Amino acid sequence: MVRVPAAELRPNTIVKMLETALVGSGATVTKLIDKSNLSGYPDKLKMYLSILENNGLLAYHKGDGIYRTTYKGMQFLRTYNRTIDLLGNSENDCK
C-alpha cells in the first residue's frame, strides 16, 4: 500500500467523495470530480480513489462504471460526523 503524507490529504475531499458515492445508486467519476472540486487535478483524483479503494471505503463496480461507498465507508462517515459534532459542541461550551 502506498503511504501518502497526511498533509497532502484534505478530509473534506474524502468526505465529499464518500457522501457523493453514498447518495442514490452511487457516483460516476465525473460526478466525483464535480463534487470534490478536483476537476483540474486528475493525479489527485487518482490518488484519492486509490486510497479510498485500498482502505475499503469505496468500491468500483465495473459493470456499470459506478463508485459506491462501502459499509466501512459509511462507518467512517458516521464516525467523522460524530467527531465534528462533538468538536462543535465543545467549542460552544468554551464560550
PASEBA-1860 file (N, C-alpha, C; in nm, 3 decimals):
! residues 95
1> MVRVPAAE> 0.084/-0.117/0.000/0.000/0.000/0.000/0.089/0.125/0.000 ~ 0.052/0.222/-0.080/0.127/0.346/-0.090/0.089/0.437/0.026 ~ 0.189/0.490/0.094/0.166/0.584/0.204/0.174/0.726/0.150 ~ 0.071/0.803/0.179/0.066/0.942/0.134/0.074/1.030/0.258 ~ 0.161/1.130/0.257/0.168/1.220/0.372/0.032/1.283/0.401 ~ -0.006/1.284/0.527/-0.137/1.337/0.565/-0.156/1.481/0.521 ~ -0.047/1.555/0.510/-0.056/1.696/0.467/-0.110/1.708/0.325 ~ -0.096/1.602/0.245/-0.145/1.606/0.108/-0.293/1.572/0.097
9> LRPNTIVK> -0.352/1.520/0.204/-0.492/1.480/0.202/-0.580/1.585/0.268 ~ -0.693/1.610/0.206/-0.790/1.703/0.263/-0.910/1.623/0.310 ~ -0.937/1.623/0.441/-1.051/1.546/0.492/-1.183/1.582/0.424 ~ -1.203/1.708/0.392/-1.328/1.748/0.326/-1.344/1.682/0.191 ~ -1.235/1.663/0.119/-1.241/1.597/-0.010/-1.279/1.451/0.007 ~ -1.221/1.385/0.104/-1.253/1.245/0.131/-1.401/1.231/0.167 ~ -1.448/1.317/0.255/-1.588/1.312/0.297/-1.681/1.339/0.180 ~ -1.651/1.439/0.100/-1.734/1.472/-0.017/-1.743/1.353/-0.113
17> MLETALVG> -1.631/1.288/-0.137/-1.631/1.174/-0.229/-1.715/1.059/-0.173 ~ -1.699/1.030/-0.045/-1.776/0.922/0.017/-1.925/0.955/0.020 ~ -1.959/1.078/0.053/-2.100/1.118/0.056/-2.161/1.114/-0.084 ~ -2.088/1.157/-0.183/-2.137/1.156/-0.321/-2.164/1.015/-0.369 ~ -2.075/0.922/-0.338/-2.091/0.784/-0.381/-2.195/0.709/-0.297 ~ -2.238/0.768/-0.188/-2.337/0.706/-0.100/-2.479/0.736/-0.147 ~ -2.499/0.854/-0.201/-2.631/0.901/-0.239/-2.682/0.827/-0.363 ~ -2.807/0.789/-0.360/-2.870/0.724/-0.475/-2.805/0.592/-0.509
25> SGATVTKL> -2.772/0.576/-0.634/-2.716/0.449/-0.680/-2.565/0.458/-0.703 ~ -2.498/0.551/-0.636/-2.353/0.565/-0.650/-2.317/0.686/-0.733 ~ -2.190/0.689/-0.777/-2.142/0.806/-0.850/-2.044/0.767/-0.959 ~ -2.053/0.837/-1.070/-1.956/0.821/-1.178/-1.832/0.902/-1.143 ~ -1.725/0.880/-1.218/-1.603/0.957/-1.198/-1.633/1.106/-1.217 ~ -1.712/1.140/-1.317/-1.745/1.280/-1.345/-1.815/1.345/-1.226 ~ -1.908/1.273/-1.166/-1.979/1.326/-1.050/-1.885/1.344/-0.931 ~ -1.795/1.250/-0.911/-1.697/1.262/-0.802/-1.605/1.382/-0.824
33> IDKSNLSG> -1.564/1.402/-0.947/-1.478/1.517/-0.981/-1.550/1.647/-0.948 ~ -1.675/1.659/-0.992/-1.753/1.781/-0.970/-1.774/1.810/-0.823 ~ -1.815/1.711/-0.747/-1.848/1.731/-0.606/-1.726/1.752/-0.517 ~ -1.611/1.698/-0.558/-1.491/1.710/-0.474/-1.397/1.821/-0.519 ~ -1.437/1.896/-0.620/-1.356/2.008/-0.671/-1.217/1.966/-0.716 ~ -1.209/1.854/-0.785/-1.080/1.805/-0.836/-1.074/1.808/-0.989 ~ -1.154/1.893/-1.050/-1.163/1.894/-1.196/-1.030/1.923/-1.266 ~ -0.945/2.003/-1.207/-0.818/2.034/-1.270/-0.702/1.951/-1.219
41> YPDKLKMY> -0.733/1.848/-1.142/-0.628/1.770/-1.076/-0.647/1.619/-1.094 ~ -0.628/1.569/-1.214/-0.652/1.425/-1.238/-0.562/1.333/-1.155 ~ -0.439/1.376/-1.129/-0.349/1.293/-1.048/-0.397/1.284/-0.903 ~ -0.448/1.396/-0.851/-0.500/1.394/-0.715/-0.626/1.308/-0.707 ~ -0.711/1.316/-0.810/-0.831/1.232/-0.813/-0.792/1.085/-0.807 ~ -0.696/1.045/-0.889/-0.649/0.906/-0.889/-0.595/0.867/-0.752 ~ -0.522/0.958/-0.688/-0.465/0.931/-0.556/-0.577/0.907/-0.454 ~ -0.677/0.996/-0.452/-0.787/0.980/-0.357/-0.864/0.851/-0.383
49> LSILENNG> -0.895/0.823/-0.510/-0.968/0.700/-0.542/-0.889/0.577/-0.498 ~ -0.761/0.579/-0.522/-0.675/0.467/-0.484/-0.674/0.448/-0.332 ~ -0.660/0.556/-0.258/-0.657/0.549/-0.112/-0.790/0.497/-0.059 ~ -0.899/0.551/-0.110/-1.031/0.511/-0.062/-1.062/0.365/-0.095 ~ -1.024/0.322/-0.215/-1.046/0.182/-0.254/-0.956/0.088/-0.174 ~ -0.829/0.121/-0.164/-0.733/0.035/-0.093/-0.768/0.019/0.055 ~ -0.835/0.119/0.111/-0.875/0.111/0.252/-1.017/0.059/0.271 ~ -1.079/0.017/0.163/-1.211/-0.046/0.171/-1.324/0.050/0.199
57> LLAYHKGD> -1.305/0.178/0.170/-1.409/0.278/0.195/-1.496/0.304/0.072 ~ -1.442/0.274/-0.045/-1.510/0.299/-0.171/-1.487/0.178/-0.261 ~ -1.589/0.139/-0.336/-1.576/0.025/-0.426/-1.620/0.066/-0.567 ~ -1.545/0.018/-0.666/-1.578/0.046/-0.806/-1.648/-0.076/-0.863 ~ -1.763/-0.052/-0.924/-1.840/-0.159/-0.986/-1.823/-0.148/-1.138 ~ -1.740/-0.236/-1.192/-1.703/-0.229/-1.334/-1.822/-0.241/-1.427 ~ -1.918/-0.324/-1.392/-2.034/-0.348/-1.480/-2.108/-0.222/-1.519 ~ -2.125/-0.131/-1.423/-2.197/-0.008/-1.453/-2.111/0.118/-1.441
65> GIYRTTYK> -1.981/0.100/-1.412/-1.889/0.214/-1.406/-1.920/0.312/-1.294 ~ -1.965/0.258/-1.183/-2.009/0.341/-1.071/-1.926/0.312/-0.946 ~ -1.895/0.417/-0.872/-1.832/0.404/-0.742/-1.941/0.408/-0.636 ~ -1.928/0.320/-0.536/-2.023/0.318/-0.425/-1.948/0.315/-0.293 ~ -2.002/0.386/-0.197/-1.944/0.385/-0.062/-1.975/0.249/0.001 ~ -1.874/0.188/0.059/-1.890/0.057/0.123/-1.947/0.075/0.265 ~ -1.977/-0.037/0.327/-2.023/-0.034/0.466/-1.917/0.032/0.555 ~ -1.791/-0.005/0.531/-1.680/0.055/0.608/-1.674/0.205/0.583
73> GMQFLRTY> -1.700/0.248/0.460/-1.704/0.390/0.428/-1.816/0.462/0.501 ~ -1.933/0.394/0.513/-2.045/0.452/0.588/-2.009/0.467/0.735 ~ -1.941/0.367/0.789/-1.897/0.375/0.929/-1.800/0.492/0.948 ~ -1.709/0.509/0.852/-1.614/0.620/0.858/-1.689/0.754/0.860 ~ -1.787/0.770/0.770/-1.863/0.894/0.765/-1.937/0.919/0.895 ~ -1.996/0.816/0.951/-2.070/0.828/1.077/-1.974/0.875/1.188 ~ -1.859/0.812/1.197/-1.760/0.849/1.300/-1.709/0.992/1.278 ~ -1.680/1.026/1.154/-1.632/1.160/1.121/-1.736/1.265/1.162
81> NRTIDLLG> -1.861/1.242/1.124/-1.967/1.340/1.155/-1.990/1.352/1.305 ~ -1.982/1.242/1.378/-1.995/1.248/1.524/-1.881/1.328/1.586 ~ -1.762/1.307/1.535/-1.645/1.380/1.585/-1.660/1.529/1.560 ~ -1.703/1.566/1.442/-1.725/1.707/1.409/-1.832/1.766/1.501 ~ -1.939/1.691/1.525/-2.045/1.738/1.615/-1.990/1.760/1.756 ~ -1.911/1.664/1.804/-1.853/1.677/1.938/-1.763/1.799/1.948 ~ -1.680/1.819/1.847/-1.591/1.935/1.847/-1.671/2.065/1.843 ~ -1.777/2.066/1.767/-1.862/2.185/1.761/-1.928/2.214/1.893
89> NSENDCK> -1.973/2.109/1.961/-2.037/2.127/2.092/-1.936/2.174/2.197 ~ -1.814/2.123/2.190/-1.714/2.163/2.289/-1.672/2.309/2.267 ~ -1.673/2.356/2.143/-1.642/2.497/2.117/-1.749/2.586/2.179 ~ -1.876/2.543/2.171/-1.985/2.620/2.229/-1.975/2.623/2.380 ~ -1.928/2.514/2.440/-1.913/2.506/2.585/-1.804/2.600/2.636 ~ -1.706/2.630/2.551/-1.592/2.713/2.591/-1.625/2.862/2.585 ~ -1.734/2.897/2.523/-1.768/3.039/2.508/-1.838/3.094/2.629
END
